[in-house]
Amino acid sequence: MNDLDELLGRLARAPTPAALDLMEDCVLARLRAAPTARTGVGLGVMTALAALIMGMAGGVPAAATGTSPLAPLGPTQPLAPSSLLLGTP
């Protein structure tokens, strides 16, 4: 631990590098110069329309093909353990 304490003490006593004085100005200049991504109203409208179309497509009922034999609340449940062990009533 003494080595770490000694190293930290030397670092605290060392003079601040001159490059650190200019770092904030350099970073802010690069941020100002960086192009910003723009998203217009068109992208938002397209996204909303896509979500609406997908919701409508998912909400359209499928063609009725009859009652499913695997109805969970129906009178006959062919995959229930009691039906599988004893046979269907």
N, C-alpha and C positions, 0 to 999 in steps of 0.2 A: 504494500500500500504506500510505502514511502516514495517509491518511484513515481507513482501516479500523482501523489501530492506535489512532488518536486516538479514534475512536468507541467502540472496545472499552474503552479506558482510562476514558472518561467513564462508560460503563455500569458498570464495576467500582467507580468512586468514588461513584456515585449511591446514595442511601439505598434500602433495600428497601421496596417499597410495603407499606402496612399490610394490603391485601387478601390478600397472599400468606400472612400469618400465619393467616388464617382459612380458607384454601383446603382444607387437609387435613381439618379438621372438617366443612366443608360437603360435601365429596366422600363422606366416610364416613357422614354422616347420610343422604345421598341413597341410598347403597348399602344401608343398613339399611332404608330406607323402600320400596325398590323391591320389587315383588312377585316372587316366585321362581316359575319355571315348574315344575310338578310333573308327573311322568309316573308313573303308577301301574303296578302289576303288570299290569293289564289291557292296556295298550298294548304292553308287551313280549310278552305271550302272543299277542296278535293279530298282531304282527309275525312271531313265530316260526311261527304257524300259516299265515300267508300264504306265508312262504318254503317251508314244508313242502309246501303244496298246489301251489305253482308248481314245485317240484322234482319232485313226483310226476307232475304233468301233463307236464312236459318229458321225464320218463323213460319214459313209456308208449310202447311201440314202435308205429310207424305200421302200418297195415294193409299186409300184404305184397302188392305188385302185380307181383311178378316181379323178375327180375334187371335191374338198371340197365345200359343199354348203355355207360355211362360209368364202369364199375368200374375204378379205377386199377390194380389188380393182376391183372385178368382177362387171359385169353389174347388177346382182341381189344381193341384200343384205337383206336376210330374217329377220335379227335381227335389222335392222336400224329402228329408231323411226318412220320415215315416212312410212315404209312398215308395221310396226306393227299397226299404227293408221289408215292408209288408205287401207291396204290390199296390196297384191303383185300385180304388174302390169301385 
